[in-house]
Amino acid sequence: MSEQSKSQVGKRQLAVALHYDRTGAPTVVAKGRGTIGEKIIEIAKEHGIPIEENEVLAGALSNVELGDEIPAELYKAVAEVLIFVLRLSGRVR
């Protein structure tokens, strides 16, 4: 799953990719701004990974270290993104 924030005037693209395997909290597996953020989004699109645009959540997730689980205070926001992804994939109605 990829969480991204589109760039605004004067800001660089931010992207955060999460992995969730249903055995704990989602983990941050990639993050970056500018060229790296754009590459994360490009790879997600190439692999058919749904992208949710949420600047505030992407900013909060960008503070999580790579490989770490998301903090409990972000569970609700990330759960909403997971539901979005599962609906797109047809796994949840």
N, C-alpha and C positions, 0 to 999 in steps of 0.2 A: 504494500500500500504506500502511496506517496502522498504526502501532504505538502502543498505548495502555496506560496504567496506570490501573486503577480507583481512585477515591479511597478512602482509609481514614479512620477517625475522626480528625478534626483535620487531614487533608491535603486539598489541592485536586487535582482531576482533572488529570492530565498526559497529553498526547497528542503524538506525533511522527509526521509523515507522511513517507514516503520515496517517491522515484521511482527506478525502475530500468529502463533501456532496453537492457541487455545490451551497452553499449559502454563500460563502465568500472564503477566502484563506484557503488552507490546513493547518491543525494544527499538531503539533508534539504530538504524543500520547505515544510514548515509545522511549527510547534511552539508549544505554549502550555499554560498551567495555568488552572484554574478555568473561567470562561466561555469563554475562547478554546479551551481543550482540549476542552470539551464541544461547541463549534461544529465543531471539526475532526472529531470523532467523528460528529456528526450529518451533516455533509456526506459523509463516507466512506460511511455507511449509505445515504444517499439515492442515491448513485452505485454501490451494490453493491460497494464496495471492502471486501475482507475485513479484519477487525480482529483482531489478535493481542494478547492481554493479557500483558504482561511488564513488571512494574514496574522491575526492575533494568535491563533493556535500554532501556526508555523513558528512564530517568534518565540513562544513559550517552549516549544519542543526543541528549538535550536540551542537552548541552554542545557539540554540533557546530553551527557557524554555518549559518544558512539559505543554501542554494545550494552548500554544501560537500559533498564526498564524505565518506562515513563513514570513520573511521580503520581501518587494517589490523587493529588488535586487535579490532575488532567484526565483521570479515568472517564468521567462523564462526557467530556468533549470528544475524546478519542473514541469512546463507545458509539457516539453518534456518527462518526466517520466510518467506523467498522460496519454499522448497520447500512449506511449508504453503499459501501463496497459490496456487501453481501446481497443487497437488493439488485445492484447492477449485474452481479454474477448469476442471479436467479436462485441463489441458495436460501433467500428469505423473502417473504412477500411483504 
